[in-house]
Amino acid sequence: LNDEGKNAAKYVKEQLATERKQKVQSHKDTTNSQIDTLSDQKKSNIESNKAVMQGEIDSLRTMLQSMSKEDKARNKERIYTQIASLREKNKMARQRLQADFRASRTSLRDTHSEEKQRLKNEYDERYLQELDKIRADSKFRKKK
């Protein structure tokens, strides 16, 4: 290639690189937005589960406080066991929600990486096609 051909090839490469970077950034922004949405949903679900559990615990405590001494003595251990069970159930639900979020986040990130690689391959191929066109044009070749 002559100087004009080299400049044309450089220009094409820069333009394609800029276009690819914009598409990658756009996809990355979309992916991050989806991850943020999932994170917000997870937090909301955790808070909701926590509020429900706390309501049930408060109800059990109120019931225990309203009992007579004899009933308290008989039911105290059972109610404390129920409270511990509710807390354990909430802990398991929170862990499940966090695991689901991590799996979804990883899947979204993997999908983004695949899209990024696909775009790279696509633009590399487009550059080679454009370079072939430049090489085929006689005005961009060195004169012998």
C-alpha positions, 0 to 999 in steps of 0.5 A: 500500500502507498501512503494514501492506502495506509492512511485509508486503512488506518482511518477504517480501523479507527472508525470500526474500533470506535463503533465496536467500543460504542456497541460494547459500552452500550451492551455493558451499560445494559448488563449493569442496569440488569444487574442493578435491577436484580440487586434491588429485587433481591434486597426488596425480597430480603427486606420483605421476608425479614418484615414478615418474619419479624411480624410473626416473631412479634406476634409470638412474643405478644402471645407469650406475654399475654399468657398466664404464668402457668401457660408461659411456663408450659409454652415458653420453650415451644414459642422460643423454638418457633422463633428460632425456626422462623429465624433459621427459615429467614436465613435460608431464604436470604441465602437462597436469594443471594445465591440466585442473584449471584448466579444471575449476575454471573450469567449476565456477565458471561453473556456480556463477555460472549457478546464482547467477543462476538463483536470483536470477531465481527469487527475484525472480519469487517476490517479485513474485508475493508482492507481487502477492498483498499488493497484491490483499489489501484489508487492505494497501491504503490506504483512500481 
